[in-house]
Amino acid sequence: MSNNNRPKRLIIIGAGLSGLYAAYLLQNHFEIVILEARDRIGGRILGTPDGGDLGPTWVWSHHKATLALSRELGLTLFPQFTNGDALYDGVSGIERFKAPPSAPSARFNGGISSLTDALYRKLHAVTFHFNTPVEKILDSGGEIIVQSSQNSFHAEIVISTLPPRLVANLSFTPSLSPLILSQLNRTPTWMGNSAKALITYEHAFWKEDGLSGFAISHHGVLAEIHDASQPDNPALFGFFHTHRSVKDSENAIIDQLTGLFGPKAAHPLRIDLKDWKKDPYSSCVLDQKGLSEHPHYGLNIHAFDEKFHCIGTETSFIEGGYLEGALQSASKLAQQLLR
Ligand SMILES: Cc1cc2nc3c(=O)[nH]c(=O)nc-3n(C[C@H](O)[C@H](O)[C@H](O)COP(=O)(O)OP(=O)(O)OC[C@H]3O[C@@H](n4cnc5c(N)ncnc54)[C@H](O)[C@@H]3O)c2cc1C
């Protein structure tokens, strides 16, 4: 509480998983406003109406915070489908093989956006401003002023949840220190170079043919393919690499899946594409180059006399990059602010 017993004003920039979770943990202690650039919640979590995932797909058993929050919100998970043979499309053509067991992963019934939707429904006293891309952050000496092209907002504390490189692209007055700017710019956006295709079918014909749906391909636009079915919606998903138009990409995906899985793959009900590297609210120029391995994430960014803080998955020293990192970063800062 501030001196006059009014709750302190807190602005959270970004309504992705870390922003929503921070609001959930802090809503009884602060007067919270969330400023979101897009017209929707979720950030990198993006679902289709029938529960498909165009952003993250999996949760693993060591992601304890994610699993605990899912239970708390009454959400249910099911194991990733891996029964059957995998396919490898390399120099000697298409081969069937038994994929070695990998760390068992789970998926959300209804898709991962059921997690952000459930969190959103729990935010009873939080004000949202959508279509509000923040451009400038000023320390007035007292409050912090956060500006979009249309509006100004004031608060005693501001939390950014943006991927670090997008924070570095905002305008700060006074400027952030060269050390902080370099730390932000050196931290790549996880999956900032990715693009995902979700191909929905009437029947899971690959399962009938004894295939798991998992395939690695060196030919065609989809490099790695997995089963993406929800209980009532058979589907495959693949990470794709192409600069073609949407129509050409769809045709190339159908050709490739028909080559791999046979003629039943030629008639999907729907193809949904999401190219994250073209999305300015997830990715920037520095992210266009792909990553060869999972970076060592973790950042402690606080500025303007501890009135400005950065969270978000890339700032987390625990499971940075993943959903788990987003939750860990929010709960670490919430504990700090509540102390
Ligand atoms: C294709 C793909 C697959 C993935 N697979 C997995 C997986 O299987 N398992 C897993 O654990 N993780 C996976 N991830 C990572 C996971 O999605 C992220 O860890 C998590 O969603 C990050 O949440 P966040 O809140 O930290 O960031 P974000 O979701 O990026 O949230 C940041 C928010 O800030 C908003 N914003 C940006 N700029 C501005 C601005 N100027 N003003 C106002 N708002 C702004 C954005 O719109 C967004 O809502 C995947 C990601 C992608 C893209």
The ligand as an ORCA input file, in Angstrom:
! r2SCAN-3c Opt
* xyz 0 1
  C       6.138    -22.040    -32.145
  C       6.443    -22.084    -30.663
  C       6.536    -23.302    -30.004
  C       6.811    -23.357    -28.640
  N       6.800    -24.575    -28.011
  C       6.874    -24.632    -26.658
  C       6.575    -25.857    -25.953
  O       6.225    -26.877    -26.579
  N       6.678    -25.852    -24.601
  C       7.030    -24.725    -23.887
  O       7.119    -24.807    -22.644
  N       7.265    -23.538    -24.519
  C       7.185    -23.461    -25.869
  N       7.319    -22.254    -26.523
  C       7.681    -21.064    -25.716
  C       6.484    -20.442    -24.978
  O       5.493    -20.097    -25.909
  C       6.965    -19.198    -24.225
  O       7.914    -19.578    -23.257
  C       5.875    -18.422    -23.461
  O       4.656    -18.386    -24.157
  C       6.415    -17.009    -23.218
  O       5.516    -16.251    -22.453
  P       5.949    -14.773    -22.030
  O       4.823    -14.182    -21.277
  O       7.286    -14.793    -21.389
  O       6.177    -13.979    -23.418
  P       5.123    -13.617    -24.575
  O       4.120    -14.690    -24.744
  O       5.951    -13.265    -25.772
  O       4.376    -12.327    -24.018
  C       4.790    -11.014    -24.272
  C       3.549    -10.158    -24.513
  O       3.960     -8.803    -24.755
  C       3.187     -8.275    -25.823
  N       3.922     -7.167    -26.435
  C       5.013     -7.219    -27.257
  N       5.437     -5.979    -27.563
  C       4.608     -5.120    -26.905
  C       4.545     -3.699    -26.791
  N       5.426     -2.882    -27.410
  N       3.543     -3.155    -26.045
  C       2.632     -3.929    -25.396
  N       2.664     -5.288    -25.453
  C       3.639     -5.871    -26.191
  C       2.989     -9.451    -26.759
  O       1.917     -9.248    -27.645
  C       2.747    -10.589    -25.748
  O       1.389    -10.701    -25.418
  C       7.045    -22.156    -27.900
  C       6.960    -20.920    -28.554
  C       6.652    -20.877    -29.921
  C       6.538    -19.526    -30.605
*
